[in-house]
Amino acid sequence: MKITMDVKGMSCQHCVNAVKRAAGSLAGVAAVDVNLASGKVTVDFDPAKVSLEQVKHAITEEGYTVV
């Protein structure tokens, strides 16, 4: 399943890497694509292994806001 979310608070490449690392470290996440300019994060994940809420939580734990 692929979902695109608005993520607030990203301002640099470090932010991009932090979001990719946080979401990408979850079991069941196949890919994370971050568009810094638009503030969009696309996550490709297996809902049988990880929930959307777990993905959102991983991103918010890094200090960003998932809208």
N, C-alpha and C positions, 0 to 999 in steps of 0.2 A: 504494500500500500504506500502511495506517495502522497504527502500532504505538504502544503506550503503555508507558513505562518509568518505574521509580522512580528519582528523582534525589535524592541526599542532599547537604546543604550549602546549600540555598537558604533564605534567611531574610528576604528583603525584595524590594521592587519592582526594585531594581537587579539582583538575582540573576535575576529573571524576565526582565528585558530582556537580560541577558548571554546567557542560555541561548537565548532567541528569536533574538538576533542571530547567535550562533555557529552554531546549526543551520540557521537560515533563510538564511544566506549561501551555503550549499552548493548547487551546481547540481543540480537535480532535486528539491529540497525545495519542496513547494507550500505547506505551512502548518505552524506550530508553535504548540501550545496548551499553556500552563503553568498548572497548578493549584498555587499556592504552599501552600495549606492541606494538601493531601494529598501533596505532593511528586511529583506525576505530571506527566510530559511526554508529550504525544501529538504525533507527527510524521507528517505525510502526505508520502510521498516516492515517487519513481519508482525502483524498484530497478535499472532498466536504466541509470540515470544516476549513482546514488550508492548505496553500500552502507550497511547498518545499522551496520557497524563504523566507517565514516567519520562517521556522525552521532554515534555514541557518542564517538568520538575528539574531535570538535569541542566537545562538551559537557565532557569531562574536561579539555581544554586550558584551559577557563575556570576550572578549579579545583573542579569538582563531581564527585561520584561517581555513576556509572550502575550501578544494582544489577541 
